[in-house]
Amino acid sequence: MPEPLPPGSTIGILGGGQLGRMLSVAASRLGLKTQIYNDTPDAPAFDVAAASTVGAYEDASLLSDFAKRVDVVTCEFENVPAKALHVAGEIAPVFPPAKAFSVAQDRLAEKDFVSGLRIPVAPYAAVDNLGDLNKALARVGTPALLKTRRFGYDGKGQVAIHTQCEAETALEKIGAAPSLLEGIVPFQRELSVIAVRGQDGETRFYDVVENVHQGGILATSRVPASISDSVVFEARKIAGTIAEALNYVGVLCVEMFQREGEEPGLIVNEFAPRVHNSGHWTIDACRVSQFENHVRAICGWPLGDVSRHSNAVMTNLIGDDVEAWPALAAEPGLGLHLYGKAEARPGRKMGHVTRLTPKTSD
Ligand code: AMP
């Protein structure tokens, strides 16, 4: 086991969005510094970091200069190119491990990986052309979702197919990109598990989160989820199995469906090798947030207390929602988090709020 990085050390973060911003704030509380690397100059994390680099993720020489200035490298988005991780990894330790990114970046690799661990996933088939799609529809059935294998997020890069005759139009809508057909899972609820795994393999789990998406974008996250202890146990077991199989270090989020009418009935939708929007409530409702625990894990520190002191509902402020900030700022007991983004475009995550109530169960 390497020595823990002492206070005063510097974390390099690839990506400068709100997740990088909240990671930086958490790191600063522990006396650690951050440097941010982002491909555009308007990154929310730049406001709260010791230094910032604007450059392409393909720029090997800029990336290696960046890695030389930091003690450890991490990422706050999952589509960081494999090459960038490799370049940084030649110079500094990189956590989470590159494999977590290569698997999570490709929906097909991700489904193969998760089902290879004997964890249930939705029925799926790879699609590269109309012939594949017709065969896939015969196997997977309808309704189904055609998803691009790469670069899909917040419901982007997805088309629903209700009948076989929609196949050709769906393929046109998705473009020529390699894709995946996935059966639509009739679910009673969506859940996520935020886990943190240290360099020594110790793994801790926050309380299971119940999520509601609108238009493919996370709208609210609630804890405790209205699920039985056996579902909690199973959900954590699944997340722990994935973390261990990846030899993971840092915070990992595993998103799941609970099938309609089944107990536990859990199906993994996807995992994110990073801190996650469905874990934002941990800032206000837990002793140690997902952001601080990610920092602790990658720096080789003891993991922090994941216990929850309150019930919480986190609501994203998307697009114009953020204009309500004066009223939100006046609301007693509300945790208001604004990401400092200049323009409130539709669908853009501008901030979030967390409402706490007294804790009712574990
Ligand atoms: P994704 O981009 O895969 O995270 O999907 C975004 C959201 O779309 C999910 O959180 C679900 O609400 C919905 N969704 C995605 N895949 C499926 C599926 N196979 N069955 C039912 N709903 C899905």
Boltz pocket constraint, residues with backbone or C-beta under 6 A from the ligand:
constraints:
  - pocket:
      binder: B
      contacts: [[A, 122], [A, 145], [A, 152], [A, 153], [A, 154], [A, 155], [A, 156], [A, 182], [A, 183], [A, 184], [A, 185], [A, 186], [A, 190], [A, 213], [A, 216], [A, 217], [A, 269], [A, 270]]
      max_distance: 6.0
